[in-house]
C-alpha cells in the first residue's frame, strides 16, 4: 500500500471528506481544486491540473499550452481544526515534469535547498499583526466596539484583550491544536488590531503555516460577524500591520544556531553580521516583495496622521534593539528581525528573498558595519547623514526600481517569474497613481 493510500484510509477513519492541494497566487492567496478524499492517491500522482495563466501573477500560460500539475507534499497535510471534513496539503506545481518557475512555493524550496547545500537550515518565526473589524453604517468599526471610546492606543490592554476572547480564544485553540505552540497574544496598538506569537520552525513550514493562519483568522472573524484584514495600513490615523520575519540559520547537522557567537553570551557571530549585511545590500529589492502593495509604504512614517509615533522602521540600517530600522538584532535571542515586512506579504516569496540575500552576504563576506542604536525618529538630516545612505524606498515604484536590477531577486524568482512580478506590480503602481483620492478632491476642488 502506498503512502497516499494509507493516508487516505486514515483520513477517512477521522471523518475527513475532502482534500485541498493548495498553492498560492502572487498575493499569497491559496488556490486549489477540491478532491474527495477517496481520490487522494490519484491526486498524489498529479491528477489535478491547473490553468494558472488565468490566475493573478502566475505567468502567461495560454489556453493553447499545457497545464500545471499539482504534486502535494503529503507529509505536510493538516486537517482543518474548525471543520474536520476538510484537509489541506501544500502542493508544488510542475510543468512538463519539472517544478514550475512561477510558483512561489517552488521559489522558497530552491532557496531552502541552497541553504542546505551551504550547510544551513533556515529557521523562521513570524509576528503577524492584523485588524478584525466589522462594517457598519458609520464605517469600519473594531471587533470590540468600546475600543474607540478610549484615548490613543489600547496596546496590551487587558480589558480589550478579554473582551476580544470570542475571536482570540478560538484562534489559540486552533493554532495549538495544530501544534504551533502559541506562547502569547495581545491587543496591539490599533483599534481592533491583534498579534499572535508562536513557535518558530523551518522556513518552508512557517511559510506554509502562515497561509493557513490567514484562512483561520478570516474564518474566525466571520464567525464573529467581522472580517480579518491583512491590509498593511487600513486606517491613516492608526497603526500599520507588520509581519516581522525573524530568521536565523542553524548548522544542518547539529541544529546549533550559528548566529550565536558560541561563547555562551548574548553576542552574535561574524556569520550573522555577514547575513544582515546581505539583507541590507538588497534591501530595496527585498522590500518590493515583503512590502508588496502601494498601501505598504504608508506605514513608513514616524508619525503621519497618528497621535503618537508609529514604531515603524523608516531607515535602511541595523541595530541591536532599534525598532526604527529595517533590521534588528535582538539582545534576547539570536536572529535577524526584518521589520519592514508587512501583513500583505506572500510569505514564500518574502522569506525566499530574505534568505537568499543573507546567504549572498555570507558568500561575499559583506560587512554590516557598526550597529545604529539611536532613535532615528529624533535625528536631524545632518545627524542621519553621518551614518551613510539610510534611505529605504518611499514608494512601491522605488522598490521595484531596485528589484528590477537586483541579481538576488532575479535568482530567487527566475527570469520568467521576475518579469511577471515586475510587470504586475508596475501596473498596480500605475493604477494607483491614476486614482484621484478623496484628499485631493477635498483639498483642491474648490481651492483653485
N, C-alpha and C positions, 0 to 999 in steps of 0.2 A: 504494500500500500504506500502511495506517495505521501509526501508531507501535506500536499493540498487536500488529498482525500482524508487523511487523519484529521486535519484542521476542520474540514467540512463537517465531519461526524461530531467533533467536539462542539462546534458552534451550534449544530442542530440540537444537541442534548441540552445546551444552555438556553434554547429558545430563540436563537438568532434566526431571522428570516431572510435578511438581505445584506449584501456586501457592496460597499462603495470602494473602488480602487481609484483614489484621487491623485490628481496632480494640480498645479496651480497655474493661473494665467499671470500676466506681467505684474498685476497688483497683489499677487499672493492669495487671490481668491480661489478656493478649491473647486475643481470641476471633476465630474465623474459620471459614468453610466451606473445604473443600479442593477445589480446582478442577484437573482435568487441564490440563496446560499448553496442550493444543490448544484449550481453551475460553477462553484469556486474552482474545481480542478481545471476546467477549460479556461476560466479567467486567468489562472496562474500561468497558463501556456501562452497568453497573449491574445485570447479570442476577441477582446474588446478593442475596437478600432475607433480612432478619433480623427475627425477633420479639423485639426487645430488651427488651420488657417482662418477659420470663421470666428476665432476667439480673440480676446484682447492681447495684442502684442506678442503673439507666438509664431510669427513668421507668415510668409505669403504662400503657403501650400494651397494651390488652387484646386478647383473641382475636377481637374483632369489629372491630378497627381495622386500618388499613393497616400494611404492613411498611416497615422502613427499607431503602433500597438502599445498598450499599457501592460508592463510587466511588474506585478506587485511584489513588494518586499514582505513576504508572508510572516517573517519573524517580528514584524512591527505592527501587526494587526491589533486593533483595540476595539472593544465593544463599547458603544456609547453608554455612559453610566446613566444618562437621563432617559434613554429609550433603548432597552436591550434587544430590541428586534433588529437593530442595525449595527453592523461592524464596519469600521473604516480601516483601510490599509493604504499606506503611501505607495505610489506607483512611479516607475521611471518609464518615460516614453522612449520608444525606439522607432526608427525609420529605416527601412531596408536592412533590418537586422543589427543596426548599431544605435547607440544612445543618441537621441535627437538633440541637436545642439541647442535649440531654442526652448529647452525645458529647464526651469530654474533649479529643480532638484538635481538634475544632471550636472549643472554648473557647480553646485556645492560638493557633490560627490567627487568631482575632479580635484577640487582643492583639498578635500579631506585626504584623498589618495596622495596628493603632492606632499602634504604634511607628513603622512606616514612614511613616504619614501625618504624624507629628510630626518626621520627618527622621532616624530612627534605625534601625539594625539591632541587635537584641539578640543578644549572644554569651554562651554559657554553657559552663562546664566543671563536671563533677561528680566528686566524690571518693567513690566508692561503697565502703562497708565492709559486710562480711557474714561470717557464720560458715560453715565447712564441717565438718560433724560426722556421726558415724555412731551408730546406735542399737545398744547392747549390753545385756547382761544387767544391767550395773551403771549403766545410764542412757546419756545422750548423751556421747560421747567425741569429742575433736577429731580432725581428719584425721590429724595426726601424733601417734600415741599417746604419745610420750615428752614431749609438751608439759607435761602436768600434773606431771611429775617435777621441774619447775624452779620456782624461787621467783617469786612476784609476777607479773611480766609478761615476755613474750619479745618485746616490741615491737622491731622492726628486727633481731631476732636472725638472724644469718647462717645458723647451722646449721638453725634451724627453717624458714627460707625454702628452703634447699637440699633438705631432706627433703620439703617440700611440692611439689617440682617436678612430680610426676605430675599434680597439679592445675594449678599455676601455669603450667607450660610450655605445655600445650595452650591455655590461656586466652590467653596472649600471642600465640601463633601465630594463633589465630582472630581476635583483635582486630586485629592488624596485617595479616592477610590481607584484612580489610575496610577497611583504610586508616585506622584510628583513631589511629595514632601513639602507641603505648604508650611512655612515657619512663621510668617506674619502677613498681615494685610491691613490696609488702613484707608481712611477717607483722606484723599490728597487735598491740595490747596484749593482746587476749583470746586465750585458748587456741583455736586453730583459726580465728582471725579474720584476714581479709586485706583489702588495699586495692589498687586499681589507679589509676594516674594516666595520663591520655592527653589528646590534643589537644582544645582547646575548639573549638566550631563554633557555627553559628547555633542559636537556641533550639529551633526545631522539629526540626532534625536531631538535636540532642542528646537531646531527649525521645524521639524515635524510636529512637535508638541504645540508650538505657537499657532500653527494652522488650526489645530483642534481647539486651542484656547479661545480664539476668536469666535469659532462656531458656538462654543459653550457659552461665552458671555452674551452673544446675541440671543441664544435660546432662553437663558435665564432672565434676561432683561424683558423679553416678550412675555414671559410668564408673569411679570410684574407690570404689564401694560406700558412698557418703555422700550427704548432701543438702546443698544450699546454702540457708541460711535468711536471709531478709531481715527477720526479726522484729527490731524495734529493740532490745529488751533481753531476750535469751533466757535469760540467767543472772544472778541477782541479785548474785552476787559477782564479776562480770566486767564488762568494758567494754560499753557500748552501741554500736550500729552506726549511724553517721551517714551522710548523703549530702549533704555540703555543696554548696550551689548557689553557684557562683562566676559572677556575672553582671556584664556591662559593656555599655555602649552605644557603637556606632560610628556615625560620620556615614554616612548611607545612600549618599552619592555618593562620598566619598573613602575610606571604610573606616577613617578615623582614629579611634582610641579617644578619645571625648570625656570620659571620666572622668579622663584625664590633663590636668594644668594647661597642657600645651603649651609649657613653657619648658625642656624637656629634663631636668627634675629628676624626683624621685620624688613631687612634690607632686600632690595631687588637685585637680580643677576644682571650682568652685562648683556646677556642674550635678550632679556626683556626690554632693555633700553634700545637695542637694535630693532626689536619688533615695533615699539612705539614710534621710532624714527621712520620706519617704513610706512606706518599708518599716516603720519603727518606728511610724508613726502607725497602721498597720493590722496591727501585729504579732500581736495575738491572733487575728484572723480568718485571717491567713496560717498561723499555727501549727495552726489547725483543719484545714488542708489538707496542710501539709508534715509534720505530726506527727499522722497521721490515725487512730491507734488508742489505746485505753486504755493499752496497754503502752508507747506512745511516751513518756509522761510519767514513766515510771520512770527514764528517762535523766537527767532534770533535777535532779540532786543533785550536790553537790561530792564526795561520797564514798559514802554509803549503806553497804551491806554489804561494800564493797571494802576492800582493804588500803591503797589509796592514792587520790589524787584522781582524779576521773573524767575531767577535761578537757572536760566537757560545758558548754554555755552555760546559765547559770542566771538571767540578767538581761536585761531589755529595755533595750538601750543599744548604743553603738558605740564601738569603739576601734581603734587602728592595728594592733596585733598582739595584741590582748586576746582570748584564746580562751575567756574566761569569759562573754562577752556574745553576744547573738544575732547582732550584725553586726560583722564585722571588715573593716577596710580595709587589706589587707596592704601593707607598705612595699616588697615585692619585685615587685609587679605592680599594675596599675591595675584593680581590680574590687572589687565587694562580695561578700564571702563570707557567705552566710546559713547560720549554723552550727546552727540548730535543726532543719533538715531532716534526716529520718532515712530509714533504708533501706526503709521501708514506703510512701514517698510515691508517689502517682500523678504521674509527672514532668510530664505535660502540664498537669495542674491546678496543681501546685505552682509550676512556672515561670510559668504564666499569672498566678497570684496575685502573685508577687514582681514581675514585670514591670509589671503594672497598678498596683500600689501605688507603685512607683518613679516611673512616669510621672505618677501623681497628685501626688507630691511635687514633681516638676518643674513641672507645670502650676500648682500653688498656691504655688510658690517657698517650700516649707517649710524651716525651719531645723533642722538636726540638732544644733546646739549644739557644744560642745567635746568632743573625744574623752575617754573614760574609759580611762586606760591603767594602772590599778591592778589588782592581783589581788583581785577582788571576793570570792573564796572566804574571804579573810582579814579582810574589813572587818566591823566591827560594824554592828548595825542603825542606830545613830546616824550612823556614817560613811556608810553607804549612803544614808540619808535626805538627805544633803547634795546628792545628785545627782538628786533628784526621785523620781518613781514609776518604779522599775525592775522592777516585778513582771511576770512572764510568767504566763500561765495555768498553774496547777498540775495541772489535770486536763483531759481531753477535754471534759467538761461546761463548764468555764470558758471554754475556747477557743471552743466552739460558741455560748456566750452572746454573744461578740463577733462571731463570724461571722454570727449571726442578724440583727444590726442594721447591719452594715458595708456601706456603699454600694458600695465597690470589689468586695466579694465578690458582691453582687447583680448588678453589671455583668458581672463575669467569667463567672459561671455562668448568668446569665439567670434570670428568675423561676421557671420550672418546675424547672430543674436545681438552683437554690439551695434550693428547698423539698424536693426529693428528697434531696439530700445531707444537709441538716439533719435530716430525719426519719430517714434511715437511720442516721446517726451517733448521734442521740439514742437510738435503740433499742439500738444497740451498747453505749452507755454505761450504759443502764438494765439491760441483761442483766448487765453486769459488776458493777454494784452489787448485784445479786441473788445473786451467787455466794458461797458460803461456802468460803473458802480453807483450805488445809492449815495456814497460820499461825494462823488463827482457831481451828481445832479444837485444835491443839497448845497454844495459849495459854489458851483459855477452857473447854474441855470439862470438865476436872477441877478447875479453879481455883474455880469458883463453886458 
